[in-house]
């Protein structure tokens, strides 16, 4: 009745018709016990009727093909099935005993060229105890770490809170990736986006997580890739969170480095593929006019990855790149902090998903006013954004506030900080 392992050139005759709300969907079962779904939609092409077929697993599209009147060339193995050489089904991997999966992906690190240079980046996936490879898929959360975290093949690093809470108490799977090969710190470059997209694809292909939408949050430097993921449109994001996120690549990442200034500015120039050379060896905390000019000359390489600018409807009206905040401005390219803040007051940023930010007023590493202006700019454009501002606690918005007592999936006692608990509430609003 069903195809046997090794079958090729198969025509499926055993199926039942089920209405999934769009055309007719035909279901059949392969020996592994997994269900496939074929949806047929009718169209007209040069006067002839044609079938556009899509293979589905768990009612999620995983492959498309135009086939001749119901004939499917399928190769069935113990672990996968292929349609014309393309994998449309892969047996999902089980949960390790400790729930921790370490994986690697290949990432193109080349810039602005037609050639590719692939290197290995490392990531981590945390799976909840309710995960099974063939049961109900679990919701995925993409966690984007800050500058204090890195992942390599043999590291014991775990995603920062509230990842543990999301997994143990809410039953989400949480994924993170280093964002640059070799365990290097990324600075929100195109490579970071490529790494996260490759990691997402790996997890969805190999683990039983829902592919109809995920959540994303970023902490500190992770604010850059988390927003890039959302703005890329390559991942179906339902809602976004942020803990003291970096949101303005120029003002926060380049002008106010947290790493040694020479190291951080040089890494940014390298990772974004800046044109021309620049000697950063004498770089200090305060940016110089020459360093300012070098960035501005290459700003076209950064603007598509800068959350404060991406989706901004009226960026050119105010040109925040035009001035840099100094305590005591002395040159025409400098301004006061108040003047810099005012530049952002009337921004309007279209943001495609609901976003909520948690920040601390006395954070001296990533200033809270950037988050406040970012949220206001999104509201100015008619989109949904919120901010939760704590009065004190420094640069630790992801693990701050009162202790909240909750239960794990197994009914054990667990304590989470207020900010992490609220992130869970925020995500649950959007299922």
Helices and strands as residue ranges (DSSP letters): E 16-18, E 24-29, E 35-45, E 48-57, E 60-66, E 74-76, E 80-83, E 86-90, E 100-108, E 118-126, E 140-144, H 163-168, E 173-177, G 181-183, H 190-206, E 214-219, H 222-232, E 237-243, I 249-254, H 261-271, H 289-297, G 299-301, G 303-305, H 315-318, G 320-322, E 324-325, E 334-335, H 337-344, E 354-360, H 368-380, E 385-390, G 397-399, E 403-407, E 413-417, H 418-428
